[in-house]
Amino acid sequence: MGLPVKGPGTSPPLWPHFSSPLRSTALTARLGAVLGICLAVCFGTGLLSHYQYQPWTWLPEPAAPIWIYRVTQGVHVATGIATIPLLLVKLWSVYPNLFRWPAVRSLPHALERGSVAVLVATALLQLFTGFFNVLNWYPWPWSFVPVHRFLAYVLIGSLLLHIAVKLPDITYGLKTRLVDGDVLTEKPWNENPASYSNNDKMHQPPPSTPAISRRGLLVAASGGIGLVALTSVGQTLTPLEPIGLLAVRQPSTGPQGVPVNRTADQAGVRDLAADPNWQLIVSGPDGYQLSLADIEAMAAAEADLPITCVEGWSVGAHWTGIRLLDVVRRAGGNAGSRVDFVSLEPRGSFNHSTVQGPQLSRALLATHLNGQRLDVDHGYPLRLIAPDRAGVLNTKWLKAVTVR
């Protein structure tokens, strides 16, 4: 949208008309408060998810309650998805400020606008790339996990800076009734910046009937965002699966009633997994090997454990297999050992994983899922399954276990 041209003998034109009385500091402050809470929730649960990949040796990942990661990651993804429309509404409420003149009034003002640009760009990039990750679509050349993590620090830092700079406006907006809030979205164009007030505030009456009120806008936005959350959270909260129209994964859809993120064909292991001469190599002080027949004969342990993926979906399942601790002890280890796993998958960031601490004692090397022999897409002939653990770290298509 361009600027009107100031012609000879005409009165000073206006910047593009943004005269909607719906926009106000009161509305923006309320939207911003909710947005800040959502981003904080995403940040906190995101740190818990990242800890799955790089836990501290003195604070290993817990194994109980078994549903903790299912809850935290489900909240992380559901909140992130709902934050996308919330952010767009928030940007709608303030974007006319892009057309203020002069664009930069002072060095502090330039720094403020620069910090806002970083905040907006980072928030959009973080939320949309996170959503693409949920879709398993990566149209970029970088590794998602580390970039997503470091962007989170930039986002929270720029958000805190923005709050500090705008605290007077935020305080005013939250204390003011929606119908009384000032409007910041229309400003007469003037060649003399000195004629502008410091806060650039203009008061306008609330919209007249039949236009939607500011409160009505807030309710409509809340309802729409809530609907997005309600129709997507069914991929984690299984009772809501029937209304999960926006859920990327349906918990009951997939081989043996469990979704699949990465198939055997995508991993390039179908032929390797079907090899009748497959063996599990167990390395350690007393290393040994297990054939397919050995594995079948030993599979007697059972456990009900959820499988939870970083994309937000999760589902409870019944597993049968060999207790990992039994395998470790036979190799000369114990409950305090560190155990490394390697997949038949030849390449990729998640063709290996490590288990130690409380999870080791409750983990299984699974052979059966929901009463049936593992489907090849679920990790046949053998896979790891442990409680309170990201799905990508429950390594499928095992070929080697090392006890340290």
C-alpha atoms as one frame of an Amber mdcrd trajectory, in Angstrom:
protein
   0.000   0.000   0.000   1.578   3.242  -1.112   1.336   6.807   0.133  -1.015
   9.418  -1.347   0.916  12.026  -3.292   0.908  15.538  -1.913   0.057  17.829
  -4.837   0.314  21.619  -5.161  -2.447  23.518  -3.434  -3.820  20.509  -1.637
  -4.139  19.894   2.059  -1.637  17.504   3.658  -2.666  13.978   2.744  -3.036
  11.187   5.241  -1.019   8.060   5.556  -2.957   5.039   4.331  -6.295   5.061
   6.114  -6.226   2.728   9.108  -9.187   4.221  10.882 -10.699   1.079  12.355
 -11.640   1.855  15.958 -11.186  -1.830  16.744  -7.444  -1.352  16.963  -6.378
   0.020  20.312  -3.706  -0.256  22.941  -6.233  -2.012  25.187  -6.913  -4.706
  22.569  -3.253  -5.107  21.611  -2.156  -5.389  25.244  -4.642  -8.170  25.900
  -3.654 -10.048  22.774   0.000  -9.544  23.632  -0.454 -10.874  27.170  -1.981
 -14.106  25.914   0.653 -14.364  23.174   3.426 -13.909  25.730   1.993 -16.696
  27.896   1.736 -19.037  24.899   5.315 -18.330  23.834   6.517 -18.916  27.398
   4.697 -22.268  27.492   6.228 -23.237  24.143   9.670 -22.197  25.357   9.465
 -24.131  28.625   8.091 -27.321  27.089  10.553 -26.958  24.220  13.459 -26.964
  26.662  12.091 -30.183  28.171  11.926 -31.678  24.696  15.477 -30.588  23.898
  16.649 -32.210  27.126  15.613 -35.533  25.603  18.457 -35.141  23.128  21.178
 -33.836  25.451  20.455 -34.792  29.082  22.947 -33.960  31.800  24.839 -36.982
  33.091  24.000 -36.060  36.703  20.305 -35.618  35.932  19.159 -38.456  33.658
  15.723 -38.469  32.092  12.959 -39.739  34.395  11.027 -42.933  33.724   7.936
 -42.089  35.760   5.246 -41.019  35.392   5.399 -42.676  31.988   3.097 -40.031
  30.466   5.131 -36.895  31.340   6.691 -36.412  27.890   3.357 -37.211  26.286
   1.820 -34.275  28.167   4.662 -31.773  27.774   5.211 -32.399  24.073   1.488
 -32.501  23.377   1.115 -29.125  25.100   4.141 -27.793  23.196   2.764 -28.653
  19.760  -0.872 -27.790  20.493   0.120 -24.411  21.948   2.469 -23.717  19.050
  -0.239 -24.412  16.479  -2.771 -22.243  18.333  -0.198 -19.437  18.635   0.053
 -19.058  14.860  -3.421 -17.469  14.393  -2.987 -15.603  17.680   0.234 -14.029
  16.409  -1.436 -13.060  13.136  -4.279 -11.315  14.996  -1.752  -9.525  17.189
   0.188  -8.345  14.129  -3.064  -7.168  12.530  -3.708  -4.994  15.565  -0.393
  -3.132  15.227   0.790  -3.345  11.631  -0.406   0.188  10.679   2.466   1.433
  12.843   4.711   0.406   9.957   3.386   3.475   8.139   4.182   5.997  10.869
   6.258   8.972   9.828   9.042   9.636  10.398  10.073   6.013  10.287  12.899
   6.643  12.762  12.770   9.560  15.166  15.919   8.904  17.191  18.589   6.332
  17.913  16.573   4.727  20.754  13.556   4.632  18.444  15.660   2.955  15.747
  16.841   0.346  18.243  13.268  -0.232  19.354  12.046  -0.762  15.797  14.983
  -3.035  15.108  14.165  -5.172  18.144  10.540  -5.391  17.023  11.664  -6.517
  13.574  13.776  -9.269  15.151  10.874 -10.307  17.386   8.338 -10.505  14.564
  10.674 -12.245  12.114  11.835 -14.777  14.702   8.312 -15.507  15.929   7.019
 -16.129  12.406  10.010 -18.281  11.474   9.899 -20.266  14.714   6.166 -20.989
  14.599   5.883 -21.794  10.911   8.998 -23.984  10.750   7.740 -25.745  13.875
   4.443 -26.404  12.109   6.293 -27.687   9.038   8.179 -30.042  11.338   4.832
 -31.383  12.562   4.018 -32.043   8.905   7.426 -33.722   8.404   8.145 -31.200
   5.629  11.576 -29.552   5.612  11.900 -27.082   2.705  15.187 -25.667   4.034
  18.833 -26.773   4.003  19.560 -26.573   7.743  19.056 -29.078  10.556  15.751
 -28.306  12.231  16.478 -29.313  15.836  19.482 -27.053  16.660  18.121 -24.097
  14.673  14.723 -24.400  16.357  16.436 -24.440  19.730  18.656 -21.398  19.179
  15.839 -19.428  17.562  13.839 -20.029  20.732  16.486 -18.185  22.761  16.488
 -15.289  20.296  12.670 -15.169  20.351  12.386 -15.112  24.139  15.204 -12.569
  24.446  13.620 -10.196  21.934  10.217 -10.704  23.595  11.584  -9.721  27.006
  13.274  -6.675  25.468  10.020  -5.676  23.766   8.108  -6.010  27.044  10.664
  -3.847  28.831  10.473  -1.109  26.172   6.689  -1.168  25.887   5.892  -1.698
  29.564   4.155   1.704  30.007   1.863   1.033  27.012   1.269  -2.555  28.166
   0.342  -1.367  31.670  -1.988   1.282  30.253  -3.611  -1.149  27.847  -4.265
  -3.861  30.433  -5.727  -1.394  32.931  -7.994   0.312  30.392 -11.419  -0.982
  29.437 -11.662  -2.156  25.831 -14.317   0.439  25.002 -12.200   3.266  26.377
  -8.806   2.354  24.972  -7.003   4.797  22.714  -6.463   4.074  19.040  -2.964
   4.180  17.583  -3.669   3.423  13.960  -4.413   6.702  12.205  -2.032   9.654
  12.148  -2.177  12.790  10.003   0.795  13.097   7.692   2.900  16.133   8.481
   6.241  17.293   7.211   7.170  18.576  10.665   7.927  15.645  12.999   8.100
  18.036  15.949   4.324  18.426  15.794   3.853  14.784  16.822   3.150  13.913
  20.413   5.422  11.503  22.212   2.904   8.709  22.466   1.131   9.255  19.128
  -2.214   8.411  20.719  -5.559   9.350  19.218  -8.856   8.714  20.955 -11.795
   7.409  18.965 -15.205   6.309  20.150 -16.056   2.615  20.135 -17.466   1.298
  16.846 -21.135   1.883  16.243 -23.671  -0.812  15.486 -23.668  -2.999  13.447
 -19.856  -3.170  13.463 -18.270  -5.743  15.725 -17.120  -4.367  19.059 -13.609
  -4.623  20.406 -14.862  -7.146  22.941 -16.594  -9.018  20.141 -13.355  -9.108
  18.158 -11.505 -10.495  21.180 -14.187 -13.149  21.715 -14.240 -14.086  18.010
 -10.441 -14.380  17.899 -10.428 -16.446  21.090 -13.132 -18.725  19.719 -11.311
 -19.261  16.445  -7.988 -19.960  18.132  -9.686 -22.288  20.619 -11.303 -24.161
  17.720  -7.896 -24.634  16.088  -6.533 -26.061  19.346  -9.565 -28.286  19.953
  -9.497 -29.826  16.483  -5.749 -30.487  16.554  -5.131 -31.740  20.094  -6.883
 -35.031  19.330  -3.557 -36.421  18.135  -2.456 -36.354  21.787  -5.709 -36.397
  23.736  -7.170 -39.552  22.239 -10.794 -39.016  23.432 -10.861 -35.990  21.099
  -9.597 -37.985  18.110 -13.054 -38.064  16.418 -13.036 -34.253  16.138  -9.335
 -33.988  15.282  -9.974 -32.467  11.855  -6.704 -30.526  11.997  -4.683 -33.266
  13.698  -1.701 -34.201  11.557  -1.742 -37.771  12.917  -4.726 -39.806  14.040
  -3.607 -41.977  16.987  -5.482 -45.070  15.775  -4.320 -44.773  12.160  -1.342
 -46.892  11.200  -0.108 -50.483  11.295  -1.213 -52.231  14.488  -3.168 -49.151
  15.579  -0.120 -46.895  15.974   0.927 -44.087  13.585   4.250 -44.205  11.749
   6.485 -41.228  11.081   9.304 -42.935   9.208   8.648 -46.096   7.238  11.083
 -48.896   6.463  11.175 -47.772   2.828  12.002 -44.199   3.808  14.787 -45.476
   6.062  16.053 -47.860   3.369  15.998 -50.907   5.662  13.205 -53.131   4.346
  15.522 -55.760   2.864  17.949 -55.610   5.803  15.117 -56.031   8.302  13.716
 -59.035   6.408  17.060 -60.875   6.342  16.529 -64.260   8.089  20.187 -64.219
   9.152  19.764 -60.987  11.118  21.571 -60.914  14.475  21.659 -58.479  17.356
  25.250 -57.751  18.356  25.523 -56.999  22.084  28.900 -55.488  22.998  30.221
 -55.150  26.521  32.532 -56.848  29.030  30.765 -60.124  28.232  29.525 -59.459
  24.710  27.392 -61.903  22.774  25.022 -62.180  19.821  21.344 -63.016  19.570
  19.715 -64.572  16.526  16.144 -64.033  15.459  15.193 -67.365  17.057  16.904
 -66.367  20.318  14.978 -63.108  20.390  11.662 -64.860  19.781  12.349 -67.381
  22.563  13.306 -64.695  25.099  10.403 -62.303  24.427   8.296 -62.735  27.561
   8.262 -59.320  29.259   5.230 -57.065  28.769   4.595 -53.376  29.387   1.983
 -50.731  28.618   3.932 -47.706  27.444   2.892 -44.715  25.346   4.847 -43.781
  22.267   5.202 -40.043  21.858   6.698 -38.189  18.913   8.114 -34.700  18.793
   5.481 -33.842  16.172   2.937 -33.891  19.006   1.075 -37.142  18.448   1.053
 -39.916  21.014  -0.791 -43.139  21.693  -0.779 -45.764  24.405   0.307 -49.257
  23.346   0.953 -52.736  24.728   4.474 -54.038  24.087   6.062 -57.472  24.437
   9.787 -58.192  24.306  12.958 -58.564  26.364  13.771 -56.451  29.390  16.706
 -54.249  28.450  18.211 -54.656  31.911  18.392 -58.436  31.392  20.314 -57.930
  28.151  22.643 -55.442  29.874  23.354 -57.692  32.832  24.145 -60.637  30.583
  26.706 -58.411  28.821  28.370 -57.560  32.132  26.588 -54.286  32.860  24.087
 -53.164  35.477  21.346 -50.595  36.100  23.979 -47.859  36.219  25.390 -48.612
  32.766  25.112 -46.446  29.696  23.651 -48.308  26.735  24.071 -47.203  23.111
  21.818 -48.405  20.299  22.505 -48.513  16.562  19.876 -49.061  13.865  20.034
 -50.876  10.550  19.191 -47.470   9.058  22.421 -46.454   7.270  22.170 -42.693
   7.757  20.244 -39.983   9.549  20.334 -38.082  12.806  18.273 -40.668  14.631
  19.793 -43.983  13.569  21.309 -44.225  17.055  20.376 -43.361  20.636  21.463
 -43.802  24.262  19.657 -44.947  27.400  20.860 -44.549  30.963  19.432 -43.897
  34.401  15.855 -44.759  35.413  14.694 -45.423  31.850  17.126 -48.330  31.495
  15.366 -50.410  34.145  11.926 -49.987  32.542  12.848 -50.201  28.856  12.094
 -53.138  26.562  13.637 -54.456  23.410  10.245 -54.935  21.808   9.266 -57.750
  19.457   5.473 -57.386  19.574   3.068 -54.443  19.472  -0.551 -54.750  20.618
  -0.339 -58.539  20.569   1.165 -58.866  17.079   4.715 -59.306  15.797   6.185
 -55.891  15.040   5.307 -54.528  11.627   8.423 -53.650   9.661   7.401 -49.984
   9.740   7.336 -50.168  13.538  10.858 -51.568  13.740  10.852 -55.288  12.955
  12.749 -57.352  13.927  13.547 -55.476  17.159  13.147 -51.977  18.512  13.685
 -50.017  21.687  10.733 -48.724  23.692  11.205 -46.801  26.944   8.903 -44.642
  29.094   8.864 -40.845  29.018  10.985 -40.753  25.883  10.754 -39.065  22.470
   9.673 -41.453  19.730  12.687 -40.691  17.533  14.919 -41.913  20.379  13.099
 -45.238  20.640  15.378 -46.614  17.947  13.821 -48.976  15.404  15.388 -51.814
  13.356  18.108 -52.509  15.932  21.339 -54.144  14.880  23.717 -53.403  17.777
  23.639 -52.657  21.500  26.744 -51.484  23.361  26.933 -51.625  27.158  29.405
 -49.173  28.701
